[in-house]
Amino acid sequence: MAENSILCSVSSLILSLFTLFSCLCGHGNSIEQLAGYNTFTISSFKYPETQIRPFDMRYIRVDLPPWFSSMSIALKSSVNLDIKSVEKVPKSALPMICFREGSLPLPDVSNTSFGELVALSNSSFEGTQVLQNSEQCYPVPRNMTMKLTNEQISARVFYFGLFNGVGPTRTQSKMIVRGPSYSFAANISVEGCITSSMQGQYCNQTVELLSCGLSRNNSGNGSASGFFNQSMLSCRNNFVTSCLGDEEMKIYTLEILRVAEFLTVSAENVRLRPVNNSGNSSGIDLMCFARYGAMPSATLHDFSGNLNKSPLVINSPKVGQWYISILALNLSKETGGSQSNVSKVCYSLELQELECPPGKAGPNCLSERYMLQTVLRKDSTPFESYFLPYGEKVMSDAANFLLEPLLSNYSFGGLNTWTYFILDIPHGAAGGNLHIRLTSDRKLNYEIYVRNGGLPSLVNWDYYYVNKTSNSHGSMFFALYSSSEEKADFYILYVREGTWTIALRNLNSTDGTSNRQTTMSVSLERCPKRCSYHGDCKSALDASGLTSYSFCACDRTHGGFDCSIEIVSRQGHIWQSIALIASNAAAVLPAFWALRQKAFAEWVIYTSSGISSGLYHACDVGTWCALSFGVLQFFDFWLSFLAVVSTFVYLTTIGEVYKRAIHTVVAILTSLMAITKATRPSNVILVMAIGALALLVGWLIEFSTKYRSLSFSMDLCLNLLERRRIREWVNSLVKTIMKRFRWGFLLAGFMALAMAAISRDLENSQNYWIWHSVWHVTIYTSSFFFLCSKVISINSGNERPTDANYQLTRQDSLSRG
C-alpha cells in the first residue's frame, strides 16, 4: 500500500499550495497582519439586520478549515434581557442562541433548564468537548463580541442558530402568532495561518507534519505481532531526532485518511543531551497529548500518556486531522536539581496506524466491513436517500436488505461477532436525519453501535441500541420509535456530515442465524417519522445557503420536533372548534335588526360576515375546509372590515345614493387591506378610523343638504339679534343629536366594543380560541346595540332651524287659532 505514503505527501502538498494561493490571490480575502502574527482572513460574512418573529428560527453555517486560528463573532440584537429576568420569561418565548459542531442545533430536544442558562462569553463557552454530541444554548444578548480559537473548537463545520422561543409549541401550527419579535445583525470572520507549519491562536506555534509510509503487511495465519491481514502505516517526523528542554512542548500533526483499528504513539531512543551527562533518562516524563481536530494542551486534550513509560494507544481513531503534542518534564529532578549539565532530552517519535484490508475490520481484521452505497430517492427533496451494501451479496432494488448473508462468520473469544457498515453523509446534508431500522421474524439478536468518524465498540460509541430499555434514548439527537423485541427503530437527528460507521454485534444464541431472517434499512430522511403524520415536512436553507435542513410544521393539535407530542387533546380540539365556529352565531343579532329595518345592504354584509367567519375558523382549526384557506381568510377579514364600517354608515341619515358611494369606496379599501396583509394588528385601528371617517362624511353630507338655507350676513358678529339666532340654531342641533340616538343602547354598544378590544388584547397562541370566541360575540353584539341606538322616526327637532319671520308667522297663526 505505497499509495498511503503518496496520499499523505500529496495531501501535505495540496494544503501548502492552497494556503499559498489564498495568500497571493486572496481567495476573495485580503491578508491582514494582526499584532505581528502571520494570519490572514479566510472568510468574513456580514449578516444584515434580520427580524425573528415568535417561534421562528435562523441558522448560520461557518466552515473552519484545518489551518484556521480563530473565529470572531460580533452580534447585536434588540433583546433587552439580563440574566436575572431570564427565569421570568417562559421557555416558549425566550430568545436563545445555540452552538453545535458538525450539525445544526435543535434545542427542542434538549433538556436545557433555566439554571443552566448563563450569560454568553468567552469564559462561559465550554468548547468542543461539550459539543461532540450535544449543544450549548444561551439567552440572546443585546451585544456580544466573542472570539473562539482552535484550542476551543475543532476545525470542522460550525453552526449556530437563533430561536425566538423553544419547546414543543414552536412547531405547532397556530391560529394566530402574537408575541415580541426581535432583530439581530452579525459579523462573523474566520482567521487562518499563512503557512501550514505555523498554527495556534496567533499562528506562532510550529507544527511538524508527520510523513507516513507502509511499514509492513501481515498475511497468513499469524505473525509475531499477533495481527492478521493488516497494513501498518508508520509515521515519522522525517526521521529527524527531536530535542526538548524542561517544560518545552513540540506539536505534530497527521491526517488519518481511512478507518483505522488503532493508532500507536511511541518515543524511541530517548536519551539526554549532552551524552556525557550522568542523568538517567528513565525518570523523565515525556508526556504525550493527542487531540482530534484541534490543538492539544496539558489541560485540554482527548488522550494522554507518558511515552517514556509506555506507548499511547488510541483505539479506533477518527478519520481526519490529529494533533500530537510532546511535553518534557522533570529534567532538573533527574540531574539533582541542576540543569547546567543537561539541556535537552532527545527522542525519535513514531506513530503506527493499523489498517485492515478492504472489506475487513475489527479485531485481527476478521470482521466483515461493507461500504454502503447512496441511492437517491425519486421525486424527493434534496439529499433524501437510502443506503445499500455495495457488492454481489445484495441483489435488490428495495430500500432494505437481508442481513444474515452479510454477517461475519467468526466468533471472537467465543462471545460474539461484529459486522460493520460504513456510509457517508454529504456536505450540506447536516439538516437530515439518519434512520436505522432492524426487523426480524423473531427476537432480535443484535446490538447496534453507531459512531461518527471511526469504528464503534463497546466502550467507544456515539449512539447505541441494545433493547427497548437500554439505549441512547436519554441522549440528545437520538429518537426511538415503536421498538420491540422483534424490531429496532431509531433516528439520529440532524446527523453530522462525514463518515459514519454502524456496527452490529451479533450475540450467540442456540438457534443460530441460519433460520433467522432480519431485514435492515438505513436511510437519510428529511423529517423523522414523516412528522408522525401530524404535520408537513418543510425544507429551507441556512443563512449562507450552503446547508439544506428540514423541519416539521405540525397541525393545530400536535407539536415537538417530530409532531409526536399531543398539545391539544381530541376533546379539547372539539371544544375549540365549537367555540370558534358557534360564536359567529352572534352575527344573527345585527343581521336580524338590519332586516327588520329593511337595511338590506347591511343585512347581507352581517349575514355573509358571520357565515364566512364560521367557515374560515372551521378550516383554521382543521375541521373542514369548504374552500382554500387563503380564500376563506380573505373573505373573513374583508367582510369583517365591511361589517364594522357599515355600522358607522348606518348611523347616518343620508340618502341611499350617498350610502352606495361610501360603501363602494369602503369595499375597495378594505379589500386591499384584506388581500395584502389581513392579520396586521394595525388593521383594527385603520378600520375604526375608516368607519369614523365615513360617519363624519355622512354627517357633513346631511348637514350640507338640510342646513344649506341658513344664511350668514356680513354683519353677523355685530348684530346681537343674529348672534341670538346662532345660539338658537346650535341648541336646536344639540337637541337633534340627543333625540337621534337611544343613549342606553349607544352606551351598551360602547361597553361591548370595549370588551371586544380587551378580549383581542388578551389573545395569544395558547388562549386564542377562548378570547377570539369572546371577540366574535362582543363585536357582533356591539354592532347590534349601535344599530338599535339609531332613532328611525324623529320629531320636529330634526328639522332645520327656521328663521325669525317664519317663527313670527307661526306664532301669529297659532294665536288666531
C-alpha positions in Angstrom: 0.0 0.0 0.0 2.5 2.5 -1.1 -0.3 4.8 -2.1 -0.8 5.7 1.6 2.6 7.4 1.6 1.8 9.1 -1.7 -1.6 10.3 -0.3 0.0 11.8 2.8 2.6 13.6 0.7 0.0 14.8 -1.8 -2.3 16.0 1.0 0.5 18.0 2.5 1.4 19.5 -0.8 -2.2 20.4 -1.7 -2.6 22.1 1.8 0.6 24.1 1.3 -0.3 25.2 -2.3 -3.9 26.1 -1.3 -2.6 28.2 1.6 -0.1 29.9 -0.7 -2.8 30.5 -3.4 -5.1 32.0 -0.7 -2.3 34.4 0.3 -1.3 35.5 -3.2 -4.7 35.6 -4.9 -6.7 36.4 -1.8 -9.3 33.7 -2.5 -11.7 36.6 -2.1 -9.9 37.7 1.1 -7.1 40.1 1.9 -4.2 39.3 4.0 -4.0 41.0 7.4 -1.2 41.2 9.8 -2.6 41.0 13.4 -0.2 42.0 16.2 2.8 40.8 14.1 1.5 37.3 13.7 1.2 35.6 10.3 -2.6 35.4 10.0 -5.0 36.3 7.2 -8.8 36.5 6.8 -10.1 33.2 5.5 -13.7 34.4 5.3 -15.8 37.3 6.5 -19.6 37.5 6.5 -21.9 40.3 7.4 -25.5 39.3 8.1 -27.8 42.4 7.8 -30.4 43.2 10.4 -33.0 40.4 10.4 -36.2 40.1 12.3 -37.1 36.8 14.0 -40.8 36.5 14.7 -42.3 34.4 17.5 -41.5 30.7 17.2 -39.2 31.4 14.2 -35.5 30.5 13.8 -32.4 31.2 11.8 -29.3 29.0 11.2 -25.9 30.2 10.2 -23.1 27.9 9.0 -19.4 28.7 9.4 -16.7 26.5 7.7 -13.4 26.2 9.7 -10.6 24.7 7.6 -7.6 22.9 9.3 -5.4 25.9 9.1 -7.9 28.3 10.9 -6.6 30.1 14.0 -9.7 31.8 15.4 -13.3 32.7 14.7 -14.7 36.1 15.8 -18.4 36.7 16.3 -19.9 40.2 16.8 -23.7 40.1 17.5 -26.1 42.9 18.1 -29.7 42.3 18.8 -32.8 44.2 20.1 -33.2 41.8 23.1 -33.1 43.5 26.4 -32.9 40.7 29.0 -30.5 40.4 31.8 -29.7 37.0 33.4 -31.9 37.8 36.4 -35.0 38.2 34.3 -34.4 35.1 32.2 -36.2 32.9 34.7 -39.3 35.0 34.5 -39.6 34.5 30.7 -41.3 31.3 29.6 -39.2 29.0 27.6 -41.6 29.2 24.7 -40.9 33.0 24.4 -37.2 33.1 25.4 -34.8 34.3 22.7 -31.9 31.8 22.6 -28.7 31.3 20.6 -27.3 27.7 20.4 -24.0 26.4 19.2 -23.1 23.0 17.8 -20.2 21.4 15.9 -20.8 19.4 12.7 -24.6 19.9 12.5 -27.5 22.2 13.3 -28.6 22.7 16.9 -32.1 21.6 17.9 -32.9 23.0 21.4 -36.4 21.4 21.2 -34.9 18.0 22.1 -32.5 19.2 24.7 -33.2 19.3 28.4 -31.6 22.8 29.0 -33.0 24.2 32.2 -33.1 27.8 33.3 -30.5 27.0 35.9 -28.0 26.1 33.2 -28.7 29.3 31.2 -25.8 31.7 31.8 -24.6 34.8 30.1 -22.7 34.1 26.9 -19.0 35.0 27.0 -15.6 33.5 26.1 -15.3 32.1 29.6 -18.8 30.5 29.7 -18.3 28.8 26.3 -17.3 25.3 27.2 -15.7 24.3 23.9 -15.5 21.4 21.6 -15.6 18.6 24.2 -19.1 19.5 25.2 -20.2 19.9 21.6 -19.3 16.4 20.5 -22.8 15.0 20.9 -24.7 18.0 22.4 -25.1 21.7 22.0 -24.8 24.9 24.1 -27.6 27.3 24.4 -27.6 30.8 25.9 -30.1 33.7 26.1 -29.6 36.1 23.2 -27.5 39.0 24.5 -28.1 42.6 23.4 -24.4 43.0 22.4 -21.9 40.2 22.2 -18.3 40.0 21.0 -16.7 36.6 21.2 -13.5 35.0 19.9 -13.2 31.3 19.7 -9.8 29.8 19.0 -8.7 26.5 17.6 -7.9 25.4 21.2 -11.7 25.7 22.0 -13.3 24.4 18.8 -12.3 21.9 16.2 -11.5 22.6 12.6 -14.8 21.5 11.1 -18.2 22.9 10.2 -19.6 25.0 13.0 -23.3 26.0 13.3 -25.2 28.4 15.5 -28.9 29.0 15.5 -31.1 31.8 16.8 -34.5 31.0 18.1 -37.4 33.1 19.3 -38.9 30.6 21.8 -38.2 26.8 22.0 -40.2 23.8 23.1 -43.0 21.6 21.8 -45.2 24.5 20.8 -42.6 26.0 18.5 -43.6 23.7 15.6 -47.3 23.7 16.4 -49.4 25.3 13.8 -51.2 28.3 15.4 -54.4 30.1 14.5 -52.6 33.3 15.5 -49.0 34.2 16.1 -48.5 37.1 18.5 -45.7 38.0 20.7 -42.5 40.0 20.8 -40.2 39.8 17.8 -36.5 40.6 17.9 -33.9 41.6 15.4 -30.2 40.8 15.1 -27.2 41.6 13.0 -24.0 39.7 13.0 -20.4 39.9 11.7 -18.5 36.6 11.5 -14.9 36.4 10.5 -12.5 33.4 10.4 -8.8 34.0 10.7 -6.2 31.5 9.4 -2.5 30.9 9.4 -0.5 31.8 6.2 1.8 28.7 6.4 0.7 25.2 7.4 3.7 24.7 9.6 2.7 27.6 11.9 -0.6 27.2 13.8 -2.2 28.1 17.0 -4.4 31.0 18.1 -1.8 33.5 16.8 -0.1 31.2 14.3 3.1 31.3 16.4 3.4 27.6 17.2 5.5 25.4 14.9 3.7 22.3 13.8 5.6 19.4 12.1 3.7 17.4 9.5 4.4 13.7 10.0 5.1 11.7 6.9 3.6 8.3 6.6 4.6 5.2 4.7 3.8 1.5 4.5 5.6 -0.3 7.3 4.6 -4.0 6.8 1.7 -6.1 5.5 0.9 -9.2 7.6 -1.0 -12.0 6.0 -1.4 -15.7 6.6 -2.5 -17.5 9.7 -0.5 -15.4 12.1 2.6 -13.3 12.8 4.8 -12.4 15.6 2.9 -9.3 16.2 -0.4 -11.2 16.7 -2.2 -9.4 13.8 -3.6 -10.9 10.7 -4.0 -9.4 7.2 -3.4 -5.9 8.4 -1.5 -3.0 6.8 0.7 -1.0 9.1 1.4 2.7 8.3 4.4 4.2 10.1 4.6 7.9 10.5 7.7 9.8 11.5 8.9 13.4 11.6 11.1 13.0 8.6 13.3 10.6 10.6 14.8 13.5 12.5 15.5 13.3 16.2 13.7 16.0 18.3 15.1 17.5 21.5 13.2 19.4 24.2 14.2 21.3 27.3 12.4 21.2 30.6 8.7 22.1 30.2 9.2 22.7 26.4 6.5 21.4 24.0 6.6 20.3 20.4 3.5 19.8 18.3 3.0 17.3 15.4 0.1 16.7 13.1 -1.0 13.8 10.8 -4.2 13.1 8.8 -5.9 9.7 9.0 -7.4 9.1 5.6 -9.2 5.8 6.2 -10.9 4.0 9.0 -8.2 2.5 11.3 -8.2 -0.1 14.0 -5.8 1.9 16.3 -3.1 4.5 16.4 0.0 4.0 18.5 2.3 6.8 19.5 5.7 5.9 20.8 9.0 7.5 21.6 12.1 5.6 20.7 15.8 6.1 21.6 15.0 8.5 24.5 18.3 10.0 25.8 19.8 13.0 27.4 22.0 15.6 25.7 24.9 16.1 26.1 25.8 12.5 26.1 28.4 12.7 28.9 25.8 13.7 31.5 25.2 11.3 34.4 21.4 11.7 34.5 19.0 8.8 33.9 16.5 9.3 31.1 14.1 6.7 32.5 12.9 9.2 35.2 12.0 11.9 32.7 8.3 12.4 31.9 7.8 12.6 28.2 4.1 13.5 28.2 2.1 13.0 25.0 -1.3 14.8 24.5 -3.4 13.9 21.5 -6.5 15.7 20.2 -8.8 15.3 17.2 -9.2 18.4 15.0 -7.8 21.0 17.5 -4.6 22.0 19.2 -4.0 19.9 22.4 -2.6 21.2 25.6 -1.9 19.8 29.1 -5.4 20.9 30.2 -7.4 20.3 27.1 -6.9 17.0 25.1 -8.6 13.8 24.1 -5.9 11.3 25.1 -2.7 11.5 27.1 0.1 9.3 28.3 3.8 9.2 29.3 5.7 7.9 26.3 8.8 7.3 28.4 6.8 4.6 30.3 4.7 3.1 27.6 3.3 3.9 24.1 0.0 5.8 23.8 -2.7 3.6 22.1 -5.7 5.2 20.6 -8.3 2.6 19.6 -10.4 3.3 16.5 -9.2 6.9 15.9 -11.5 9.1 13.9 -10.8 9.9 10.3 -9.4 13.4 9.9 -6.7 15.7 11.3 -5.0 14.7 14.5 -2.6 16.8 16.6 0.0 15.4 18.9 2.0 17.4 21.4 5.1 16.2 23.4 5.9 17.9 26.7 9.2 17.2 28.5 9.0 17.3 32.4 11.3 16.6 35.4 14.6 17.1 33.6 16.1 19.1 36.5 14.8 16.5 39.0 16.7 13.7 37.3 20.0 15.6 37.4 19.9 16.6 41.1 18.1 19.9 40.6 20.7 21.4 38.3 20.3 21.8 34.6 23.8 23.1 33.9 24.9 19.7 32.5 21.6 18.8 31.0 19.9 21.0 28.4 17.8 18.6 26.3 16.0 15.3 26.2 16.0 13.8 22.7 13.7 11.2 21.2 12.5 9.8 17.9 8.7 10.0 17.5 7.0 7.2 15.7 3.3 6.7 15.1 1.8 3.4 13.8 -1.6 3.3 12.2 -3.1 -0.2 11.7 -5.5 -0.5 8.8 -7.4 -3.6 7.7 -7.7 -4.6 4.0 -10.8 -3.6 2.1 -13.9 -5.3 3.3 -12.4 -6.2 6.7 -12.5 -4.5 10.2 -12.5 -5.3 13.9 -10.1 -7.3 16.0 -7.4 -9.0 13.8 -9.4 -7.7 10.8 -11.6 -10.8 10.8 -15.0 -8.9 10.8 -16.8 -8.0 7.6 -17.0 -4.4 6.6 -19.3 -3.1 4.0 -19.4 0.3 2.3 -23.0 1.4 1.9 -23.9 3.0 -1.5 -26.1 6.0 -1.6 -29.3 5.6 -3.6 -31.2 8.8 -4.2 -35.0 8.6 -3.9 -37.0 9.5 -6.9 -39.1 12.7 -6.8 -37.9 13.6 -3.3 -36.3 16.6 -1.6 -32.5 17.2 -1.8 -30.3 14.6 -0.1 -33.1 12.2 0.8 -31.8 8.8 0.1 -31.3 5.2 1.3 -28.2 3.1 1.6 -27.4 -0.4 0.3 -24.3 -2.6 0.6 -22.2 -2.3 -2.5 -21.4 -5.8 -3.7 -22.7 -9.1 -5.1 -24.3 -10.2 -1.9 -27.1 -7.7 -2.3 -29.2 -8.0 -5.5 -32.2 -5.9 -4.6 -33.6 -2.6 -5.7 -35.6 -2.3 -2.4 -34.7 0.3 0.3 -33.8 -2.5 2.7 -31.7 -5.7 2.6 -31.4 -9.0 4.2 -28.8 -9.0 7.0 -27.9 -12.7 7.6 -25.9 -13.2 4.3 -23.7 -10.3 5.3 -22.7 -11.3 8.8 -19.2 -12.1 9.9 -18.8 -15.9 10.3 -16.4 -16.0 13.2 -16.7 -15.6 17.0 -14.1 -13.6 18.7 -13.3 -15.0 22.1 -16.4 -17.3 21.8 -18.7 -14.4 22.7 -20.0 -12.5 19.7 -19.2 -11.3 16.2 -19.2 -7.8 14.7 -20.3 -6.6 11.3 -19.6 -3.0 10.2 -21.4 -0.8 7.7 -19.8 2.5 6.6 -21.7 5.3 5.0 -21.1 8.9 4.1 -23.3 11.9 4.8 -22.5 14.5 2.1 -21.7 18.2 2.7 -24.8 20.3 3.1 -27.0 17.4 4.3 -26.5 18.1 8.0 -30.1 19.0 8.3 -31.3 15.5 7.6 -32.0 12.6 9.9 -30.3 9.2 9.8 -32.9 6.4 10.1 -31.8 2.9 11.2 -34.2 0.1 11.4 -33.9 -3.7 12.0 -36.9 -6.0 11.7 -36.7 -9.8 12.5 -39.2 -12.7 12.3 -38.2 -13.5 15.9 -36.5 -11.8 18.9 -33.6 -9.6 17.7 -30.2 -11.0 18.5 -28.2 -7.8 17.7 -26.8 -4.8 19.4 -26.3 -1.6 17.4 -23.5 0.9 17.9 -23.1 4.0 15.8 -20.1 6.4 15.6 -19.1 9.3 13.6 -15.6 9.2 12.0 -14.4 5.9 13.5 -15.2 2.3 14.3 -17.6 1.9 17.3 -17.0 -0.6 20.1 -18.5 -1.5 23.5 -16.6 1.4 25.1 -16.4 3.9 22.2 -19.7 4.9 20.5 -21.8 8.0 19.9 -25.2 6.2 20.0 -26.2 2.6 20.7 -29.3 0.4 20.9 -29.4 -2.9 22.9 -33.1 -3.2 23.6 -36.1 -1.0 24.5 -34.8 -0.1 27.9 -31.0 0.0 27.2 -30.2 2.6 24.5 -29.3 6.2 23.9 -32.8 7.4 24.5 -31.7 9.9 27.1 -29.1 11.3 24.8 -29.6 14.4 22.7 -30.4 13.9 19.0 -31.5 10.3 19.5 -35.1 9.5 18.8 -36.5 6.0 19.5 -39.7 4.8 17.8 -42.0 1.8 18.1 -39.3 -0.7 19.0 -40.0 -4.1 20.3 -38.3 -7.4 20.8 -38.5 -8.1 17.1 -37.8 -4.5 15.9 -35.3 -1.7 16.5 -36.3 1.6 15.0 -34.5 4.9 15.8 -33.3 8.2 14.3 -30.1 10.2 14.7 -31.4 13.8 14.4 -29.6 16.4 12.3 -26.8 13.9 11.6 -23.3 15.3 11.2 -21.6 15.5 7.8 -18.8 12.9 7.1 -18.2 9.2 7.6 -20.5 7.2 9.9 -20.0 3.5 11.0 -22.8 1.3 12.1 -21.6 -1.8 14.0 -23.8 -4.8 14.6 -22.9 -7.1 17.5 -24.3 -10.5 16.8 -24.9 -12.2 20.2 -24.5 -16.0 20.2 -27.8 -17.9 20.5 -28.9 -21.5 20.5 -30.8 -21.3 17.3 -28.0 -19.6 15.3 -28.7 -17.4 12.3 -29.5 -20.0 9.7 -33.2 -20.0 10.5 -33.4 -16.3 11.2 -34.4 -13.5 8.7 -33.6 -10.0 9.7 -34.2 -7.0 7.4 -32.0 -3.9 7.8 -32.8 -0.4 6.5 -30.6 2.6 6.6 -31.9 5.9 5.1 -31.4 9.6 5.2 -34.7 11.3 5.7 -35.7 14.9 5.9 -38.2 14.7 8.7 -38.3 11.9 11.4 -41.2 9.5 11.0 -42.7 11.8 8.4 -43.7 14.2 11.1 -45.7 11.4 12.8 -48.4 12.0 10.1 -49.5 15.1 12.1 -47.8 17.7 10.0 -45.9 18.7 6.9 -42.2 18.4 6.3 -40.7 21.8 5.2 -37.3 22.4 3.8 -35.2 25.6 4.0 -31.6 26.8 3.6 -29.4 28.3 6.3 -28.3 31.9 6.0 -25.2 31.0 4.0 -27.2 28.9 1.6 -24.8 26.0 1.9 -26.9 23.7 4.1 -30.4 22.3 3.5 -32.4 21.5 6.6 -35.9 20.3 7.2 -38.4 20.8 10.0 -41.9 19.7 10.8 -44.8 22.2 10.6 -47.3 20.4 12.8 -51.1 20.6 12.8 -53.2 22.5 15.4 -53.2 19.8 18.0 -49.6 18.5 17.9 -46.1 19.8 18.4 -42.5 18.8 19.0 -39.6 18.4 16.5 -41.5 15.3 15.0 -45.1 16.3 15.8 -45.4 13.4 18.2 -46.4 15.4 21.2 -50.2 15.9 21.6 -50.7 19.5 22.8 -54.4 19.7 22.4 -56.5 16.6 23.2 -59.2 15.4 20.9 -61.9 16.5 23.3 -60.2 19.9 23.7 -60.0 20.2 19.9 -63.7 19.6 19.7 -64.5 22.3 22.2 -62.2 24.7 20.5 -63.9 24.1 17.2 -67.3 24.5 18.7 -66.4 27.8 20.4 -64.8 29.4 17.4 -67.5 28.3 14.9 -70.6 28.7 17.0 -69.6 32.1 18.4 -70.2 33.5 15.0 -73.9 32.9 15.5 -73.8 36.3 17.3 -73.9 37.8 13.8 -77.7 36.9 13.8 -78.3 39.9 16.1 -77.2 42.8 13.8 -78.4 40.9 10.7 -81.9 40.5 12.2 -82.2 44.2 13.2 -80.9 45.3 9.8 -83.5 43.1 8.1 -86.3 44.4 10.3 -85.4 48.0 9.4 -85.2 47.0 5.7 -81.5 47.9 5.6 -80.8 45.1 3.1 -77.2 46.0 2.3 -76.3 45.8 6.0 -78.3 42.6 6.3 -76.3 41.0 3.5 -73.0 42.1 5.0 -73.6 40.9 8.5 -75.0 37.6 7.4 -72.1 37.0 5.0 -69.6 38.0 7.6 -70.9 35.5 10.1 -71.0 32.7 7.6 -67.6 33.4 6.2 -66.0 33.7 9.7 -67.5 30.3 10.7 -66.2 28.6 7.5 -62.8 30.2 8.0 -62.4 29.0 11.6 -63.7 25.6 10.7 -60.8 25.3 8.3 -58.4 27.1 10.6 -58.9 24.5 13.4 -58.6 21.6 10.9 -62.3 20.5 11.0 -63.4 21.1 7.4 -62.3 23.5 4.5 -65.1 24.5 2.1 -62.6 26.5 0.0 -58.9 27.0 0.2 -57.5 28.5 3.3 -56.4 31.7 1.6 -59.8 32.4 0.1 -61.6 31.8 3.3 -59.2 34.0 5.2 -59.7 36.8 2.7 -63.5 36.7 2.9 -63.4 36.5 6.7 -61.3 39.6 7.1 -62.8 41.6 4.2 -66.4 41.0 5.3 -65.5 41.7 8.9 -63.9 45.0 7.9 -67.1 45.9 5.9 -69.4 45.0 8.8 -67.6 47.4 11.1 -67.6 50.3 8.6 -71.2 49.6 7.6 -72.3 50.0 11.2 -70.9 53.6 11.2 -72.5 54.4 7.9 -75.9 53.1 9.1 -75.9 55.7 11.9 -76.1 58.5 9.4 -79.4 59.6 7.7 -78.1 60.3 4.3 -79.8 59.1 1.2 -79.2 55.7 -0.5 -77.2 57.3 -3.3 -74.6 58.6 -0.9 -74.6 55.4 1.1 -73.9 53.4 -2.1 -71.0 55.7 -2.9 -69.5 55.3 0.6 -70.0 51.5 0.6 -68.2 51.3 -2.8 -65.2 53.3 -1.6 -65.0 51.3 1.7 -65.3 48.0 -0.2 -62.3 48.9 -2.3 -60.2 50.0 0.6 -61.0 47.0 2.9 -60.4 44.5 0.1 -56.9 45.9 -0.4 -56.3 45.6 3.3 -57.6 42.0 3.4 -55.6 40.9 0.4 -52.3 42.4 1.3 -51.8 41.7 5.0 -55.0 40.8 6.6 -53.6 39.8 10.0 -51.7 43.0 10.6 -52.5 44.3 14.1 -52.8 47.9 12.9 -55.7 46.9 10.6 -58.1 47.1 13.6 -57.2 50.8 14.2 -57.3 51.5 10.5 -60.8 50.0 10.1 -62.1 52.0 13.0 -60.6 55.2 11.5 -62.2 54.4 8.2 -65.6 53.9 9.9 -65.3 57.1 11.9 -64.4 59.0 8.7 -67.4 57.5 6.9 -69.7 58.6 9.8 -68.2 62.1 9.7 -68.6 62.3 5.9 -72.2 61.2 6.2 -72.9 63.8 8.8 -71.3 66.5 6.7 -73.4 65.5 3.7 -76.5 65.6 5.9 -75.6 69.0 7.3 -74.9 70.4 3.9 -78.3 69.3 2.5 -80.5 70.1 5.4 -79.0 73.4 6.6 -77.7 75.0 3.4 -80.6 77.6 3.6 -79.1 79.1 6.7 -77.6 82.4 5.6 -74.8 84.3 7.3 -74.7 88.1 6.8 -71.6 90.1 6.8 -72.5 92.0 10.0 -73.4 88.8 11.8 -70.8 89.3 14.6 -72.1 92.9 15.0 -75.8 92.2 15.2 -77.0 91.0 18.6 -80.1 89.6 17.0 -78.1 87.4 14.6 -76.0 86.1 17.5 -79.1 85.1 19.3 -80.3 83.2 16.2 -77.0 81.3 16.0 -77.3 80.2 19.6 -80.8 79.0 18.9 -79.6 77.1 15.9 -76.8 75.4 18.0 -79.2 74.5 20.7 -81.6 73.0 18.1 -78.7 71.0 16.6 -77.8 69.6 20.0 -81.4 68.6 20.7 -81.5 66.9 17.3 -78.4 64.8 18.1 -79.7 63.9 21.6 -83.1 62.8 20.1 -81.4 60.9 17.2 -80.0 58.2 19.4 -81.2 55.9 22.1 -78.4 56.6 24.5 -78.9 53.4 26.6 -78.2 51.3 23.5 -75.4 53.5 22.5 -73.7 53.2 25.9 -74.2 49.4 25.8 -72.6 49.4 22.3 -69.5 51.2 23.6 -69.3 48.8 26.5 -69.5 45.8 24.2 -66.9 47.4 21.9 -64.6 47.9 24.9 -65.0 44.2 25.9 -64.1 43.3 22.3 -60.9 45.4 22.5 -59.9 43.8 25.8 -60.5 40.3 24.5 -58.4 41.0 21.5 -55.6 42.3 23.6 -55.6 39.2 25.8 -55.3 36.8 22.8 -52.1 34.7 22.5 -51.2 31.4 20.9 -52.5 29.4 23.9 -55.8 31.0 24.7 -56.7 32.3 21.3 -59.7 30.1 20.9 -61.2 31.4 24.2 -60.7 35.1 23.7 -61.4 35.2 20.0 -64.7 33.5 20.6 -65.5 36.2 23.1 -64.4 38.7 20.4 -66.9 37.3 17.9 -69.8 37.6 20.4 -68.8 41.1 21.7 -68.1 42.7 18.3 -71.4 41.5 16.8 -73.2 42.4 19.9 -71.8 45.9 19.9 -72.9 46.3 16.2 -76.4 45.2 17.3 -76.5 47.8 20.1 -75.3 50.5 17.8 -78.0 49.7 15.2 -80.6 49.7 17.9 -79.4 53.1 19.1 -80.5 54.9 16.0 -83.9 56.5 16.1 -85.6 56.0 12.8 -88.7 58.3 13.2 -87.7 61.5 14.9 -89.8 64.6 15.8 -89.5 68.1 14.6 -86.3 68.6 16.5 -84.5 67.2 13.5 -86.0 69.7 11.1 -83.9 72.6 10.0 -84.0 75.7 12.2 -86.4 78.3 11.0 -85.7 82.0 10.6 -87.4 84.7 12.7 -90.0 85.6 10.1 -91.2 82.0 9.9 -91.4 81.8 13.7 -93.4 85.0 14.0 -95.8 83.9 11.3 -96.2 80.5 13.0 -96.9 82.3 16.4 -99.4 84.6 14.7 -101.3 81.7 13.1 -101.4 79.9 16.4 -102.8 83.0 18.3 -105.5 83.4 15.7 -106.5 79.8 16.0 
